[in-house]
Amino acid sequence: EAGVTQFPSHSVIEKGQTVTLRCDPISGHDNLYWYRRVMGKEIKFLLHFVKESKQDESGMPNNRFLAERTGGTYSTLKVQPAELEDSGVYFCASSRAVGGTPLHFGNGTRLTVT
Amino acid sequence: RKEVEQDPGPFNVPEGATVAFNCTYSNSASQSFFWYRQDCRKEPKLLMSVYSSGNEDGRFTAQLNRASQYISLLIRDSKLSDSATYLCVARSNDYKLSFGAGTTVTVRA
C-alpha cells in the first residue's frame, strides 16, 4: 500500500508569507495527525482528525495555524502569516483506528521561515 | 518539565557490542509505550511496542517499569544499520503521542 505522502518536502518562505502543507494519508485511514519538530526539540502533537472532524486540536500553537480535512481524505495545514519560530519539520501521520499501532508517518515537510 | 526525557547520547559503539539506554516519562496516566526509530532526515518508524512484562524482537529488548516511570531499550550484537536516533514515545489515554527528543546511536565498523 502507498504510504503517507506529504507535499512539499521543503519550503522556504519569508516571515509574513503564507504556506500551505498537504498530507495524503494511507487510503482507508480515518485518523490523521499533524506533528511538528522544531530545531533541537522533540516532536510535538498539533492536532488529530477523525475523518473530516477535528478530534483534538489542543497542540495547535496559535490562530496563525489552520488545519482542514475537507471530505475526510487529504489534509492541509496553513500557516498565515508565518513567523520565524514556525520553522521546523511538520510530520503527518495516519492510522486506521484511533490510537492504532503503528502510526504511519509521512516523510515530513521541512519549513524554513527567513 | 518535558513529558518524556531521554539521554541524547550519542552512544558510539563498535559492531557486535551491546548498547542500552532509557527514558523516563512524567505522566503516570500514560497508557502505552513505544520505541520509534528515526534515520537522518527521514520519518519516525515504529521499532517496537513496550509491554510491562518486557518484550523482545530479535536483537532488541524493551522493558517498562511503571512504578519508576522508566522505559529501556537494549540492542544486542549491534549492526552498522542500527545507527539511528531512537525515540521514546508515551501514549496517553486520549491517544496523543508524547515523544522524547531522541537518543542517537552510532555503530562503527
Interface residues (C-beta under 8 A of the other chain):
Chain A: V4 Y35 G40 K41 E42 I43 K44 F45 H48 D56 S58 G59 F91 V98 G99 T101 P102 L103 F105 G106 N107 G108
Chain B: K2 V4 S32 F34 K42 E43 P44 K45 L46 S49 L87 R91 D94 Y95 K96 L97 S98 F99 G100 A101 G102
